[in-house]
């Protein structure tokens, strides 16, 4: 009988505990292992991992902790804690690894542990058992003093373009090396849409105007190519080189359309200054985030109209940049305010014959000191005026207290004598 009773108790406990355990253990991470063997001192690389859970009815909070040799090297975009909102099963997290400047060459290992934080037991659930679970990203790293160029061109595309505009050759790059990736040369042949007639060809031997893709990351290299193609459909036979070695070859079809056929819309946001209180002659950088919210690539420039004390001081034109459809980037220009005054900046992006809405910034050069001087001078003048008034009042009072003298005798004239004279 006692055995039956014990068995019954075990079954009841199991029924009570299993739900909480089941709701907690459904946690995963992908990828769970990252190996990098080409790190150099002082560099940082990032890796996006995906946390997933089977039960998403409630929000779930996490604490992040580094472990092992690299415990102090790791961080996340959210710091050391974050929360997955209720209803979201998959949640991306970017992990950063910063190699110290004094790290010795060698192999390092460690973990990034995402500990799920136990929440309060739901009222009336009858369940006060909390099961702490975690997802672990294992890192195996090698620090070396060598620079490694290792990247692949994953794909090519040429978006539709308007007649008269440069075409944009977009190369999707997967960079596994520890230095920035940028091909050294591109060869392009243009053929008609039937691939029967070669129309033109070009070689771009200098890609320095394009933005490279950073180490251990994926991105796009965009090359602007001048051409003389009319409206129509064409094939581009493209070869990409690293040094003298051809690393990628592809055929891409694209369209040249009438001017104004492609919608282009840009958004200007987060306009800011590197220093809100610059000194006279000090460099000031104007930053702006630009987003392409439409389907077409465009070429643009950041423009800043500088006004000083209500008058035009200068017009600054930034470097030309290319922005692919759906992307965003930060652009900037530098100005040097040389004179004292109140500065007002009118900031916008000129692109595709259009302008973004204008944003305003302002700052003051040297007027604070000038104002202090003026205020001091005014205060001094007020003090002097008050002192002068005080002296005048004193003199006037003294004059009234002196007796009136006879004109002939030079003696005071008494009241009785005045009366007798009458």
Secondary structure, DSSP 8 states (H G I E B T S, - for coil): -HHHHHHHHHHHHHHHHHHHHHHHH-EEEES-EEEEEEE-TT-EEEEEEEEEES--SS-EEEEEEEEETTTTTEEETTTTEEEE-TT--EEEEEEEEE--TT--SEEEEEEEEEEE------TT---------EEEEEEEEEE-S-----EEEEEEEE--EETTS-EEEEEEEEE-SSS-B--SEEEEEEEETTS--EEEEEEE---TTS--B-TTEEEEEEEEE-----SEEEEEEEEEEETTEEEEEEEEEEEEE-TT-S---EEEEEEEES-TT--TT-EEEEEEEEEE-SSS-EEEEEEEEEEETTEEEEEEE---EEE-TT-EEEEEEEEE--SSEEEEEEEEEEETTEE---EEEEEEESHHHHHHHHHHHHHHHHHHHHHHHHHHHHHHHHHHTS--B-TTT-SB--HHHHHHH-
